[in-house]
Amino acid sequence: MGSSAPVLAGLLLALFSAFASAAAHALLKSGENKLAVLAWIRCVEFVLALPFVLWIGWPPAALWVWLLAAVAVHAIYQLVLSWSYSVSDFNAAYPIARGFVPVFTALLGMALLGDRLDGFVLTGIAIVSLGILVLARGRSISPAGFAAAAIAGLLTTCYTLVDAKGVRAAPDSLTFIAWFFLLGSFPMPAALLVRHGGAAFGLMVRDRVAGLRAGIMAVVAFAPALFALGLAPVGAVAAVRESSIVFGLVLGALMLKEKLGWRRLTGGLLVMAGTLAVIAGAAFR
């Protein structure tokens, strides 16, 4: 894999996305009602996407299947993840949810999207997954939390592949991103209303601070990740984004007062080492 400025730019965007994603997840955890915070995130995305959609205009007909698929998979993922956080502590559910995502995404990206990854990059991806498994080992987590987190991990692989296909099928990345944010803004507020009825508005008012902050961070996190999928192999982007776990550990310790031990430090170092190997291998070899 030769030197490529676009690939390097994509992976740096993914690294930035990882930090912002960890911050958004920490803010989601800090809210009293996770579904209300998710609804706020979608409302923020709607407000920010609407001007771009009006400027871009109607997307091509062929793009609709990928837009709708992305909205559906993301909505299911967010519901499962919010459930997982409701029954598990932040640092227990988070690594398990992402554990096998880098390897699965890399292999499926090569098989389904035609991405090319050399041995050096694949080794880096494997190190990232090893680090995540070290982080997840020995955690106390309920069966319901484990199931939710495992399903969320599979859904992460699914939405990453669908997003990559959508971004690459669009006339430009911005078209897919803007329309995805707009269309994706409806399921979570609807789910909140169905679940809580007339109390939904009050829940959103109560969690307005965490929700607004999480919404801004979610856009800051996910828009660069979508741009990255149009520039670099999906497996490499997915692996680099898993460094969000390391940022999540730090934020969990600072914001949620969760303790860091030798296992978390070892796992975090492995994830970062694998991330650097992926960036070096994909962008400079």
C-alpha positions in Angstrom: 0.0 0.0 0.0 1.7 3.2 -1.2 2.0 6.6 0.5 -1.3 8.3 0.3 -2.2 11.8 1.6 -6.0 11.1 1.4 -5.6 7.9 3.4 -3.5 9.7 6.0 -6.1 12.6 6.2 -8.9 10.0 6.6 -7.2 8.2 9.4 -6.4 11.5 11.2 -10.0 12.4 10.9 -10.9 9.0 12.4 -8.5 9.7 15.3 -10.1 13.0 16.0 -13.5 11.3 15.7 -12.4 8.8 18.3 -11.8 11.5 21.0 -15.0 13.3 20.3 -17.0 10.0 20.3 -15.6 9.1 23.7 -16.7 12.5 25.0 -20.2 12.1 23.5 -20.6 8.6 25.1 -19.5 10.0 28.5 -22.1 12.8 28.2 -24.7 10.2 27.3 -23.8 8.2 30.4 -24.0 11.4 32.6 -27.6 12.1 31.6 -30.4 10.8 33.8 -32.5 9.4 30.9 -30.3 7.9 28.1 -33.2 7.9 25.6 -33.9 11.6 26.3 -30.2 12.4 25.7 -30.2 10.4 22.5 -33.3 12.4 21.4 -31.5 15.6 22.1 -28.5 14.4 20.0 -30.9 13.8 17.0 -32.5 17.2 17.4 -29.1 18.9 17.3 -28.2 16.9 14.2 -31.5 18.0 12.5 -30.8 21.7 13.2 -27.3 21.5 11.9 -28.1 19.3 8.9 -31.1 21.3 7.6 -29.2 24.2 6.1 -26.9 21.8 4.2 -29.8 19.7 2.9 -31.6 22.8 1.6 -28.3 23.9 -0.1 -27.5 20.4 -1.5 -30.9 19.6 -2.8 -32.5 16.2 -3.3 -30.1 13.2 -3.2 -29.8 10.8 -6.2 -32.4 8.0 -6.3 -29.7 5.3 -6.0 -28.5 6.8 -2.7 -31.8 6.3 -0.9 -31.4 2.7 -0.2 -28.1 3.4 1.7 -29.5 6.4 3.5 -32.5 4.4 4.8 -30.4 1.4 5.7 -27.9 3.6 7.6 -30.8 5.3 9.5 -32.3 2.0 10.4 -29.1 0.3 11.6 -28.0 3.4 13.6 -31.4 3.7 15.3 -31.3 0.0 16.4 -27.7 0.4 17.6 -28.5 3.5 19.6 -31.4 1.8 21.4 -29.3 -1.3 22.2 -26.4 0.9 23.4 -28.7 3.0 25.6 -30.1 -0.2 27.2 -26.6 -1.5 27.7 -25.5 1.6 29.6 -28.6 1.3 31.7 -27.6 -2.1 33.1 -23.8 -2.0 33.0 -21.1 0.5 34.1 -19.5 2.6 31.4 -16.1 0.9 31.1 -17.6 -2.6 31.2 -20.1 -2.2 28.4 -18.0 0.0 26.2 -15.1 -2.3 25.4 -17.3 -5.4 24.9 -19.5 -3.4 22.5 -16.5 -2.6 20.4 -14.4 -5.7 21.0 -14.4 -7.5 17.7 -15.4 -4.6 15.5 -12.0 -3.8 14.0 -11.3 -7.4 12.8 -14.9 -8.1 11.6 -15.1 -4.7 9.8 -11.7 -5.1 8.1 -12.5 -8.6 6.8 -15.9 -7.7 5.6 -14.6 -4.5 4.1 -12.1 -6.5 2.1 -14.7 -9.0 1.0 -17.7 -6.7 0.3 -16.1 -3.3 -0.5 -12.9 -4.3 -2.2 -10.7 -2.6 0.3 -7.0 -3.6 0.3 -5.0 -4.0 3.6 -1.5 -5.3 3.8 -0.1 -7.5 6.6 1.3 -4.6 8.6 -2.1 -2.9 8.8 -3.9 -6.2 9.6 -1.4 -6.8 12.4 -2.2 -3.4 13.8 -5.9 -4.1 13.7 -5.4 -7.4 15.5 -3.4 -5.6 18.2 -6.2 -3.1 18.6 -8.7 -6.0 19.1 -6.3 -7.7 21.6 -6.1 -4.5 23.6 -9.9 -4.2 23.7 -10.2 -7.8 24.9 -7.6 -7.1 27.7 -9.8 -4.2 28.7 -12.9 -6.3 28.8 -11.4 -9.2 30.7 -12.4 -9.8 34.2 -15.2 -7.2 34.2 -18.4 -7.7 36.3 -21.3 -7.3 33.9 -24.8 -8.8 33.9 -26.0 -11.3 31.3 -28.4 -8.7 29.9 -25.6 -6.1 29.7 -23.3 -8.6 28.0 -25.9 -9.5 25.4 -26.7 -5.9 24.7 -23.1 -5.0 24.3 -22.3 -7.9 22.0 -25.3 -7.0 19.8 -24.1 -3.4 19.7 -20.7 -4.6 18.5 -22.2 -6.5 15.6 -24.4 -3.5 14.8 -21.3 -1.2 14.8 -19.8 -3.4 12.1 -23.0 -3.3 10.1 -23.4 0.5 10.3 -19.8 1.1 9.5 -20.0 -1.0 6.3 -23.3 0.6 5.3 -22.0 4.1 6.0 -18.9 3.4 3.9 -20.9 2.2 1.0 -23.3 5.2 1.3 -20.5 7.8 1.4 -18.7 6.2 -1.6 -22.0 5.9 -3.6 -22.9 9.5 -3.0 -21.9 12.3 -5.5 -19.8 13.7 -2.6 -19.4 12.9 1.1 -21.4 15.9 2.3 -24.5 14.8 0.4 -24.7 11.5 2.3 -23.7 13.1 5.7 -26.2 15.9 5.6 -29.1 13.7 4.5 -28.2 11.0 6.9 -28.2 13.4 9.8 -31.5 14.9 8.7 -33.3 11.5 8.2 -31.7 10.0 11.3 -33.1 12.7 13.5 -36.6 11.2 13.8 -36.3 7.7 15.3 -35.0 8.6 18.7 -37.5 11.4 19.6 -40.2 9.1 18.3 -39.0 6.3 20.5 -38.9 8.6 23.5 -42.4 9.7 22.9 -43.7 6.1 22.5 -42.0 5.0 25.6 -42.8 7.9 27.9 -45.8 9.6 26.3 -46.6 13.0 27.7 -43.6 12.8 30.1 -41.2 12.9 27.2 -41.0 16.7 27.1 -40.3 16.9 30.8 -37.5 14.4 30.4 -35.9 16.4 27.6 -36.1 19.6 29.7 -34.4 17.8 32.6 -31.6 16.5 30.5 -31.2 19.5 28.2 -27.7 20.4 29.3 -26.2 16.9 28.9 -28.3 16.5 25.7 -27.2 19.6 24.0 -23.5 19.0 24.9 -23.8 15.4 23.7 -25.5 16.5 20.5 -22.8 18.9 19.6 -20.0 16.3 20.4 -21.9 13.6 18.5 -21.9 15.7 15.3 -18.2 16.7 15.9 -17.5 13.0 16.3 -19.4 11.3 13.6 -19.2 13.8 10.6 -15.3 13.4 10.5 -15.7 9.6 10.7 -18.1 9.6 7.7 -15.7 11.7 5.7 -12.9 9.3 6.7 -14.8 6.4 5.3 -14.6 8.0 1.9 -10.9 8.5 2.1 -9.4 5.4 3.7 -10.1 1.6 3.9 -13.1 0.9 6.2 -11.1 -1.6 8.3 -8.4 0.9 9.0 -10.9 3.7 9.9 -12.7 1.3 12.2 -9.5 0.3 14.0 -8.3 3.9 14.5 -11.8 4.9 15.8 -11.4 2.2 18.5 -8.9 4.4 20.2 -12.0 6.1 21.5 -11.9 3.4 24.2 -8.6 4.8 25.5 -10.1 8.3 25.5 -13.2 6.8 27.2 -11.1 5.4 30.0 -9.6 8.7 30.7 -13.0 10.5 30.5 -14.6 7.8 32.6 -11.9 8.3 35.3 -12.2 12.1 35.2 -16.0 12.5 34.8 -17.5 9.4 36.2 -14.8 8.7 38.9 -14.1 5.2 37.6 -10.8 3.6 38.7 -8.0 2.7 36.4 -5.9 -0.4 37.1 -3.0 -2.2 35.5 -5.3 -4.1 33.1 -6.9 -1.0 31.8 -3.6 0.7 31.3 -2.1 -2.3 29.5 -5.2 -2.7 27.3 -5.1 1.0 26.5 -1.4 0.9 25.5 -2.1 -2.0 23.2 -5.0 -0.2 21.6 -2.9 2.9 21.0 0.1 0.8 19.7 -2.2 -0.9 17.2 -3.7 2.4 16.2 -0.3 3.9 15.4 0.6 0.7 13.5 -2.6 1.0 11.4 -2.0 4.7 10.6 1.7 4.0 9.7 0.9 1.0 7.6 -2.1 2.4 5.8 -0.7 5.8 5.0 3.0 5.3 4.5 3.7 1.8 3.3 
